């Protein structure tokens, strides 16, 4: 960990603290590539009435929009707290190369921002989950996958 890492983490923490004062949740994120801040994000779930408006997802959306790409390979995300399962999934999908976290998921649980129940649910077989996936129209749905398979000019991701 270098001094720059501490500077970027401090920025994420400051964003989180400022966001609380502005009516948002206590989470901030900063995405950096080649020593330059690409984008930042804060938790605006309640402010925007959007359950996906977590700091990391917001920062990823802003970074991808700014760079006009869905691939953030080589970037580092500094998050004031360990990412939830949704945010971690987004970090993986964006190909972010490094993740630094301030608080951990237990700290978040202590202030009623726990996501352990999601991890527990995902470990269960589908028929034992609180929210069960119900599959239907499988053969018809496969048409989209067939179209993708046959498309010659697709952009793989």
N, CA, C and O of each residue as an XYZ file, in Angstrom:
628
protein
N       0.847     -1.176      0.000
C       0.000      0.000      0.000
C       0.893      1.239      0.000
O       1.828      1.361      0.791
N       0.575      2.141     -0.903
C       1.367      3.355     -1.038
C       0.602      4.549     -0.478
O      -0.582      4.444     -0.155
N       1.289      5.686     -0.366
C       0.633      6.907      0.113
C      -0.534      7.303     -0.782
O      -1.544      7.809     -0.294
N      -0.403      7.076     -2.110
C      -1.497      7.384     -3.041
C      -2.727      6.554     -2.696
O      -3.852      7.049     -2.766
N      -2.515      5.289     -2.324
C      -3.639      4.433     -1.950
C      -4.378      5.032     -0.753
O      -5.608      5.058     -0.719
N      -3.616      5.507      0.217
C      -4.224      6.122      1.397
C      -4.991      7.386      1.016
O      -6.061      7.660      1.558
N      -4.444      8.141      0.093
C      -5.098      9.371     -0.365
C      -6.449      9.053     -1.025
O      -7.446      9.728     -0.767
N      -6.471      8.025     -1.874
C      -7.703      7.661     -2.563
C      -8.716      7.056     -1.594
O      -9.916      7.299     -1.716
N      -8.230      6.262     -0.626
C      -9.143      5.708      0.379
C      -9.725      6.825      1.236
O     -10.915      6.818      1.552
N      -8.896      7.770      1.605
C      -9.385      8.909      2.395
C     -10.457      9.668      1.615
O     -11.427     10.151      2.198
N     -10.284      9.771      0.307
C     -11.276     10.429     -0.542
C     -12.604      9.664     -0.488
O     -13.668     10.273     -0.371
N     -12.542      8.332     -0.572
C     -13.752      7.507     -0.505
C     -14.443      7.675      0.848
O     -15.667      7.782      0.920
N     -13.652      7.696      1.911
C     -14.202      7.868      3.260
C     -14.834      9.249      3.399
O     -15.935      9.375      3.936
N     -14.148     10.282      2.920
C     -14.691     11.642      2.990
C     -15.994     11.762      2.202
O     -16.928     12.436      2.635
N     -16.051     11.104      1.042
C     -17.292     11.104      0.256
C     -18.434     10.469      1.048
O     -19.565     10.955      1.028
N     -18.122      9.373      1.747
C     -19.146      8.686      2.543
C     -19.652      9.565      3.670
O     -20.858      9.648      3.902
N     -18.742     10.221      4.372
C     -19.126     11.093      5.485
C     -19.963     12.266      4.971
O     -20.985     12.612      5.564
N     -19.529     12.872      3.873
C     -20.262     13.994      3.272
C     -21.641     13.555      2.796
O     -22.614     14.301      2.907
N     -21.715     12.336      2.264
C     -22.990     11.823      1.765
C     -24.013     11.653      2.882
O     -25.203     11.893      2.676
N     -23.560     11.243      4.058
C     -24.466     11.134      5.208
C     -25.076     12.501      5.503
O     -26.277     12.609      5.749
N     -24.249     13.543      5.478
C     -24.730     14.906      5.726
C     -25.720     15.357      4.657
O     -26.564     16.217      4.908
N     -25.613     14.770      3.452
C     -26.490     15.140      2.343
C     -27.675     14.197      2.169
O     -28.326     14.197      1.124
N     -27.952     13.400      3.185
C     -29.131     12.540      3.154
C     -28.940     11.180      2.534
O     -29.917     10.469      2.299
N     -27.698     10.795      2.260
C     -27.441      9.481      1.675
C     -26.877      8.509      2.688
O     -26.734      8.830      3.868
N     -26.560      7.316      2.213
C     -25.984      6.284      3.073
C     -24.502      6.493      3.290
O     -23.872      7.261      2.562
N     -23.928      5.816      4.290
C     -22.538      6.034      4.689
C     -21.508      5.272      3.853
O     -20.651      4.569      4.389
N     -21.609      5.427      2.528
C     -20.722      4.678      1.644
C     -20.218      5.575      0.516
O     -20.977      6.353     -0.062
N     -18.924      5.453      0.216
C     -18.313      6.194     -0.878
C     -17.329      5.316     -1.617
O     -16.763      4.384     -1.047
N     -17.126      5.618     -2.893
C     -16.197      4.835     -3.706
C     -15.483      5.745     -4.700
O     -16.042      6.728     -5.186
N     -14.239      5.392     -4.986
C     -13.403      6.129     -5.927
C     -12.758      5.114     -6.861
O     -12.195      4.117     -6.410
N     -12.841      5.371     -8.160
C     -12.191      4.501     -9.146
C     -11.027      5.261     -9.760
O     -11.162      6.399    -10.210
N      -9.869      4.589     -9.761
C      -8.614      5.194    -10.199
C      -7.953      4.295    -11.233
O      -7.966      3.070    -11.113
N      -7.378      4.922    -12.244
C      -6.537      4.172    -13.192
C      -5.320      5.028    -13.508
O      -5.440      6.225    -13.772
N      -4.164      4.413    -13.480
C      -2.908      5.111    -13.768
C      -2.729      6.360    -12.895
O      -2.249      7.396    -13.356
N      -3.124      6.236    -11.637
C      -2.934      7.324    -10.686
C      -3.918      8.470    -10.805
O      -3.799      9.455    -10.076
N      -4.892      8.369    -11.708
C      -5.876      9.432    -11.926
C      -7.254      8.963    -11.497
O      -7.655      7.836    -11.787
N      -7.976      9.835    -10.804
C      -9.360      9.523    -10.436
C     -10.209      9.564    -11.702
O     -10.251     10.577    -12.401
N     -10.876      8.465    -11.987
C     -11.766      8.389    -13.148
C     -13.172      8.819    -12.747
O     -13.826      9.590    -13.449
N     -13.629      8.301    -11.598
C     -14.995      8.587    -11.166
C     -15.131      8.311     -9.680
O     -14.323      7.603     -9.080
N     -16.169      8.886     -9.109
C     -16.519      8.642     -7.715
C     -18.000      8.290     -7.648
O     -18.758      8.522     -8.590
N     -18.385      7.734     -6.528
C     -19.796      7.422     -6.316
C     -20.100      7.396     -4.842
O     -19.231      7.134     -4.011
N     -21.345      7.672     -4.531
C     -21.828      7.588     -3.156
C     -23.146      6.840     -3.156
O     -23.783      6.677     -4.198
N     -23.544      6.392     -1.995
C     -24.792      5.652     -1.853
C     -25.971      6.621     -1.871
O     -26.077      7.497     -1.012
N     -26.862      6.458     -2.863
C     -28.036      7.323     -2.999
C     -29.310      6.478     -3.084
O     -30.270      6.860     -3.753
N     -29.313      5.348     -2.414
C     -30.457      4.434     -2.463
C     -31.743      5.146     -2.078
O     -32.702      5.147     -2.849
N     -31.778      5.748     -0.901
C     -33.017      6.395     -0.460
C     -33.235      7.730     -1.159
O     -34.373      8.085     -1.466
N     -32.178      8.464     -1.413
C     -32.309      9.771     -2.062
C     -32.850      9.643     -3.486
O     -33.611     10.497     -3.941
N     -32.457      8.578     -4.189
C     -32.886      8.374     -5.575
C     -33.985      7.329     -5.717
O     -34.424      7.038     -6.830
N     -34.431      6.764     -4.600
C     -35.410      5.663     -4.637
C     -34.945      4.571     -5.607
O     -35.710      4.100     -6.448
N     -33.685      4.186     -5.471
C     -33.067      3.211     -6.369
C     -32.232      2.238     -5.543
O     -31.160      2.605     -5.060
N     -32.705      1.003     -5.374
C     -31.959      0.040     -4.549
C     -30.614     -0.352     -5.132
O     -29.814     -0.982     -4.440
N     -30.337     -0.001     -6.386
C     -29.042     -0.316     -6.979
C     -28.068      0.866     -6.916
O     -26.947      0.762     -7.413
N     -28.469      1.960     -6.327
C     -27.632      3.169     -6.297
C     -26.613      3.118     -5.168
O     -26.502      4.053     -4.375
N     -25.876      2.026     -5.104
C     -24.797      1.885     -4.134
C     -23.582      2.660     -4.646
O     -23.477      2.944     -5.839
N     -22.682      2.995     -3.749
C     -21.520      3.801     -4.110
C     -20.683      3.166     -5.217
O     -20.309      3.837     -6.179
N     -20.392      1.879     -5.081
C     -19.538      1.213     -6.060
C     -20.206      1.147     -7.436
O     -19.573      1.414     -8.457
N     -21.484      0.789     -7.450
C     -22.207      0.707     -8.720
C     -22.283      2.089     -9.366
O     -22.095      2.221    -10.575
N     -22.555      3.108     -8.569
C     -22.616      4.474     -9.099
C     -21.269      4.899     -9.679
O     -21.216      5.522    -10.739
N     -20.189      4.565     -8.989
C     -18.856      4.908     -9.481
C     -18.532      4.142    -10.760
O     -17.956      4.707    -11.689
N     -18.891      2.879    -10.815
C     -18.648      2.073    -12.018
C     -19.423      2.645    -13.197
O     -18.875      2.777    -14.291
N     -20.690      2.986    -12.986
C     -21.490      3.576    -14.067
C     -20.852      4.868    -14.568
O     -20.759      5.093    -15.775
N     -20.416      5.708    -13.646
C     -19.809      6.992    -14.034
C     -18.494      6.766    -14.775
O     -18.228      7.438    -15.771
N     -17.675      5.838    -14.309
C     -16.382      5.566    -14.951
C     -16.583      5.011    -16.354
O     -15.921      5.440    -17.299
N     -17.489      4.065    -16.486
C     -17.743      3.468    -17.803
C     -18.305      4.498    -18.771
O     -17.932      4.524    -19.944
N     -19.192      5.338    -18.285
C     -19.753      6.389    -19.125
C     -18.670      7.367    -19.570
O     -18.607      7.744    -20.740
N     -17.833      7.768    -18.642
C     -16.765      8.719    -18.954
C     -15.784      8.148    -19.974
O     -15.371      8.840    -20.905
N     -15.415      6.881    -19.793
C     -14.432      6.256    -20.669
C     -15.051      5.584    -21.898
O     -14.336      5.108    -22.779
N     -16.380      5.551    -21.949
C     -17.103      4.903    -23.054
C     -16.666      3.454    -23.256
O     -16.364      3.019    -24.367
N     -16.645      2.717    -22.126
C     -16.285      1.305    -22.159
C     -16.976      0.587    -21.003
O     -17.353      1.204    -20.006
N     -17.132     -0.705    -21.152
C     -17.663     -1.514    -20.064
C     -16.540     -2.258    -19.342
O     -16.795     -2.992    -18.388
N     -15.310     -2.073    -19.791
C     -14.173     -2.806    -19.262
C     -13.231     -1.856    -18.526
O     -12.575     -1.022    -19.150
N     -13.164     -1.978    -17.229
C     -12.309     -1.117    -16.408
C     -11.044     -1.847    -15.951
O     -10.511     -1.577    -14.875
N     -10.582     -2.765    -16.778
C      -9.361     -3.499    -16.457
C      -8.223     -2.517    -16.214
O      -8.071     -1.527    -16.930
N      -7.428     -2.811    -15.191
C      -6.327     -1.942    -14.822
C      -6.717     -0.879    -13.814
O      -5.857     -0.166    -13.297
N      -8.005     -0.766    -13.529
C      -8.482      0.228    -12.562
C      -8.499     -0.367    -11.158
O      -8.533     -1.583    -10.970
N      -8.474      0.520    -10.196
C      -8.586      0.163     -8.782
C      -9.785      0.896     -8.219
O     -10.005      2.067     -8.525
N     -10.563      0.207     -7.394
C     -11.679      0.852     -6.700
C     -11.344      0.912     -5.213
O     -10.912     -0.072     -4.613
N     -11.550      2.066     -4.652
C     -11.381      2.299     -3.217
C     -12.784      2.495     -2.667
O     -13.484      3.433     -3.049
N     -13.186      1.617     -1.779
C     -14.529      1.667     -1.222
C     -14.444      1.869      0.289
O     -13.639      1.231      0.967
N     -15.272      2.752      0.799
C     -15.238      3.019      2.237
C     -15.644      1.797      3.051
O     -15.392      1.727      4.254
N     -16.281      0.824      2.375
C     -16.697     -0.410      3.061
C     -16.602     -1.580      2.085
O     -16.693     -1.398      0.871
N     -16.422     -2.755      2.618
C     -16.409     -3.976      1.815
C     -17.667     -4.028      0.950
O     -18.770     -3.863      1.470
N     -17.528     -4.253     -0.347
C     -18.691     -4.256     -1.233
C     -19.688     -5.367     -0.903
O     -19.309     -6.473     -0.517
N     -20.961     -5.042     -1.064
C     -22.026     -6.038     -0.908
C     -21.976     -7.001     -2.098
O     -21.212     -6.766     -3.034
N     -22.760     -8.064     -2.087
C     -22.728     -9.014     -3.203
C     -23.037     -8.370     -4.561
O     -22.402     -8.709     -5.559
N     -23.998     -7.453     -4.609
C     -24.329     -6.791     -5.873
C     -23.134     -5.991     -6.380
O     -22.761     -6.092     -7.549
N     -22.544     -5.203     -5.503
C     -21.410     -4.365     -5.892
C     -20.204     -5.207     -6.258
O     -19.496     -4.900     -7.217
N     -19.969     -6.258     -5.507
C     -18.851     -7.141     -5.826
C     -19.057     -7.768     -7.199
O     -18.113     -7.884     -7.980
N     -20.291     -8.172     -7.491
C     -20.594     -8.700     -8.820
C     -20.320     -7.666     -9.896
O     -19.751     -7.993    -10.937
N     -20.717     -6.421     -9.660
C     -20.475     -5.348    -10.632
C     -18.978     -5.112    -10.811
O     -18.517     -4.864    -11.925
N     -18.221     -5.188     -9.723
C     -16.769     -5.015     -9.795
C     -16.150     -6.111    -10.665
O     -15.280     -5.840    -11.492
N     -16.603     -7.337    -10.470
C     -16.113     -8.431    -11.309
C     -16.504     -8.219    -12.770
O     -15.665     -8.357    -13.660
N     -17.780     -7.882    -13.025
C     -18.246     -7.684    -14.399
C     -17.506     -6.555    -15.089
O     -17.299     -6.607    -16.301
N     -17.100     -5.533    -14.342
C     -16.373     -4.397    -14.916
C     -14.885     -4.696    -15.093
O     -14.154     -3.879    -15.653
N     -14.438     -5.845    -14.628
C     -13.030     -6.252    -14.740
C     -12.077     -5.332    -13.984
O     -10.925     -5.162    -14.384
N     -12.553     -4.747    -12.902
C     -11.687     -3.914    -12.070
C     -10.597     -4.808    -11.484
O     -10.874     -5.915    -11.021
N      -9.369     -4.326    -11.508
C      -8.224     -5.169    -11.159
C      -7.889     -5.237     -9.677
O      -7.347     -6.240     -9.211
N      -8.206     -4.175     -8.925
C      -7.845     -4.148     -7.509
C      -8.977     -3.502     -6.709
O      -9.661     -2.596     -7.184
N      -9.151     -3.996     -5.485
C     -10.180     -3.452     -4.585
C      -9.540     -3.195     -3.224
O      -8.925     -4.083     -2.635
N      -9.694     -1.973     -2.738
C      -9.292     -1.624     -1.378
C     -10.559     -1.242     -0.614
O     -11.416     -0.526     -1.133
N     -10.667     -1.726      0.615
C     -11.852     -1.458      1.442
C     -11.439     -0.833      2.766
O     -10.390     -1.158      3.323
N     -12.277      0.065      3.260
C     -12.062      0.642      4.585
C     -12.681     -0.275      5.633
O     -11.987     -1.083      6.250
N     -13.974     -0.146      5.828
C     -14.691     -1.001      6.788
C     -14.938     -2.368      6.172
O     -14.801     -2.548      4.962
N     -15.304     -3.335      7.019
C     -15.638     -4.657      6.510
C     -17.134     -4.920      6.685
O     -17.856     -4.101      7.252
N     -17.586     -6.069      6.193
C     -19.017     -6.382      6.229
C     -19.549     -6.508      7.656
O     -20.744     -6.312      7.880
N     -18.705     -6.826      8.609
C     -19.146     -6.916     10.004
C     -19.406     -5.524     10.578
O     -20.330     -5.329     11.368
N     -18.583     -4.565     10.172
C     -18.822     -3.178     10.583
C     -20.162     -2.703     10.034
O     -20.926     -2.041     10.736
N     -20.444     -3.042      8.778
C     -21.716     -2.657      8.155
C     -22.885     -3.330      8.879
O     -23.923     -2.709      9.111
N     -22.709     -4.586      9.228
C     -23.753     -5.332      9.952
C     -24.054     -4.647     11.288
O     -25.206     -4.586     11.718
N     -23.014     -4.138     11.932
C     -23.182     -3.477     13.233
C     -24.070     -2.241     13.164
O     -24.650     -1.842     14.174
N     -24.185     -1.624     11.979
C     -25.057     -0.448     11.846
C     -26.270     -0.764     10.961
O     -26.857      0.124     10.343
N     -26.624     -2.045     10.919
C     -27.823     -2.530     10.223
C     -27.757     -2.428      8.700
O     -28.781     -2.237      8.044
N     -26.567     -2.555      8.143
C     -26.399     -2.647      6.697
C     -25.838     -4.024      6.349
O     -24.912     -4.138      5.545
N     -26.391     -5.048      6.943
C     -25.877     -6.393      6.744
C     -26.325     -7.000      5.433
O     -27.455     -6.793      4.991
N     -25.439     -7.744      4.822
C     -25.778     -8.461      3.600
C     -25.480     -9.957      3.715
O     -25.517    -10.688      2.725
N     -25.186    -10.393      4.930
C     -24.876    -11.810      5.136
C     -26.043    -12.700      4.713
O     -25.835    -13.819      4.244
N     -27.267    -12.206      4.878
C     -28.435    -13.004      4.506
C     -28.427    -13.322      3.004
O     -28.916    -14.378      2.601
N     -27.880    -12.428      2.174
C     -27.828    -12.686      0.739
C     -26.843    -13.819      0.460
O     -27.140    -14.728     -0.316
N     -25.681    -13.765      1.086
C     -24.710    -14.848      0.911
C     -25.310    -16.180      1.348
O     -25.132    -17.196      0.676
N     -26.026    -16.176      2.482
C     -26.654    -17.413      2.963
C     -27.700    -17.912      1.967
O     -27.780    -19.110      1.697
N     -28.494    -17.005      1.428
C     -29.525    -17.385      0.466
C     -28.912    -18.006     -0.786
O     -29.419    -19.005     -1.295
N     -27.835    -17.425     -1.281
C     -27.210    -17.917     -2.503
C     -26.610    -19.305     -2.338
O     -26.473    -20.044     -3.313
N     -26.253    -19.661     -1.114
C     -25.705    -20.993     -0.854
C     -26.783    -22.073     -0.853
O     -26.477    -23.254     -1.016
N     -28.034    -21.679     -0.670
C     -29.130    -22.647     -0.592
C     -29.556    -23.107     -1.977
O     -29.425    -22.369     -2.954
N     -30.069    -24.337     -2.055
C     -30.689    -24.758     -3.316
C     -31.887    -23.842     -3.603
O     -32.505    -23.315     -2.678
N     -32.201    -23.663     -4.848
C     -33.265    -22.757     -5.252
C     -34.577    -22.999     -4.498
O     -35.243    -22.045     -4.096
N     -34.950    -24.266     -4.304
C     -36.243    -24.555     -3.674
C     -36.273    -24.275     -2.172
O     -37.325    -24.403     -1.544
N     -35.129    -23.894     -1.585
C     -35.089    -23.546     -0.163
C     -34.914    -22.050      0.078
O     -34.894    -21.606      1.226
N     -34.788    -21.281     -0.983
C     -34.585    -19.841     -0.840
C     -35.890    -19.122     -0.526
O     -36.977    -19.583     -0.875
N     -35.756    -17.994      0.135
C     -36.914    -17.141      0.421
C     -37.520    -16.641     -0.885
O     -38.741    -16.586     -1.034
N     -36.655    -16.279     -1.828
C     -37.077    -15.812     -3.141
C     -36.628    -16.855     -4.157
O     -35.466    -16.900     -4.560
N     -37.575    -17.685     -4.556
C     -37.240    -18.783     -5.465
C     -37.320    -18.313     -6.912
O     -38.195    -17.528     -7.279
N     -36.394    -18.804     -7.724
C     -36.442    -18.536     -9.152
C     -37.461    -19.491     -9.757
O     -37.421    -20.694     -9.500
N     -38.366    -18.959    -10.555
C     -39.353    -19.787    -11.236
C     -39.058    -19.724    -12.725
O     -39.157    -18.664    -13.343
N     -38.702    -20.847    -13.287
C     -38.331    -20.909    -14.690
C     -39.557    -21.201    -15.538
O     -40.419    -21.992    -15.155
N     -39.626    -20.552    -16.698
C     -40.740    -20.777    -17.606
C     -40.316    -20.430    -19.030
O     -39.378    -19.659    -19.232
N     -40.994    -20.989    -19.994
C     -40.789    -20.700    -21.414
C     -39.332    -20.856    -21.837
O     -38.811    -20.056    -22.614
N     -38.688    -21.889    -21.319
C     -37.278    -22.124    -21.561
C     -36.940    -22.201    -23.049
O     -36.028    -21.518    -23.514
N     -37.657    -23.012    -23.781
C     -37.357    -23.190    -25.211
C     -37.486    -21.874    -25.955
O     -36.652    -21.557    -26.803
N     -38.516    -21.108    -25.649
C     -38.710    -19.822    -26.315
C     -37.609    -18.828    -25.922
O     -37.124    -18.063    -26.756
N     -37.233    -18.850    -24.666
C     -36.193    -17.943    -24.181
C     -34.848    -18.237    -24.828
O     -34.036    -17.327    -24.999
N     -34.600    -19.471    -25.184
C     -33.348    -19.839    -25.825
C     -33.158    -19.158    -27.177
O     -32.042    -19.124    -27.695
N     -34.236    -18.613    -27.761
C     -34.116    -17.929    -29.056
C     -33.132    -16.761    -28.976
O     -32.386    -16.513    -29.924
N     -33.126    -16.044    -27.851
C     -32.203    -14.919    -27.704
C     -30.754    -15.413    -27.685
O     -29.873    -14.785    -28.272
N     -30.514    -16.528    -27.014
C     -29.163    -17.087    -26.970
C     -28.732    -17.594    -28.347
O     -27.568    -17.475    -28.729
N     -29.681    -18.155    -29.078
C     -29.382    -18.614    -30.436
C     -29.022    -17.423    -31.327
O     -28.075    -17.495    -32.110
N     -29.779    -16.326    -31.207
C     -29.497    -15.120    -31.993
C     -28.102    -14.589    -31.662
O     -27.364    -14.164    -32.550
N     -27.752    -14.619    -30.381
C     -26.422    -14.160    -29.952
C     -25.335    -15.056    -30.547
O     -24.328    -14.568    -31.059
N     -25.547    -16.351    -30.475
C     -24.577    -17.308    -30.993
C     -24.339    -17.092    -32.487
O     -23.210    -17.215    -32.963
N     -25.387    -16.775    -33.214
C     -25.290    -16.611    -34.666
C     -24.805    -15.225    -35.088
O     -24.401    -15.041    -36.236
N     -24.839    -14.271    -34.201
C     -24.453    -12.896    -34.539
C     -22.947    -12.825    -34.765
O     -22.164    -13.160    -33.875
N     -22.548    -12.394    -35.941
C     -21.124    -12.379    -36.271
C     -20.409    -11.127    -35.795
O     -19.201    -11.172    -35.562
N     -21.103    -10.024    -35.644
C     -20.456     -8.767    -35.272
C     -20.678     -8.407    -33.804
O     -20.654     -7.229    -33.449
N     -20.894     -9.402    -32.952
C     -21.141     -9.126    -31.535
C     -19.860     -8.693    -30.826
O     -18.752     -9.032    -31.243
N     -20.035     -7.956    -29.771
C     -18.920     -7.548    -28.931
C     -18.960     -8.430    -27.686
O     -19.856     -8.299    -26.852
N     -18.007     -9.309    -27.568
C     -17.965    -10.233    -26.423
C     -17.628     -9.478    -25.150
O     -16.858     -8.518    -25.169
N     -18.201     -9.913    -24.064
C     -17.863     -9.340    -22.757
C     -17.921    -10.370    -21.682
O     -17.665    -10.062    -20.518
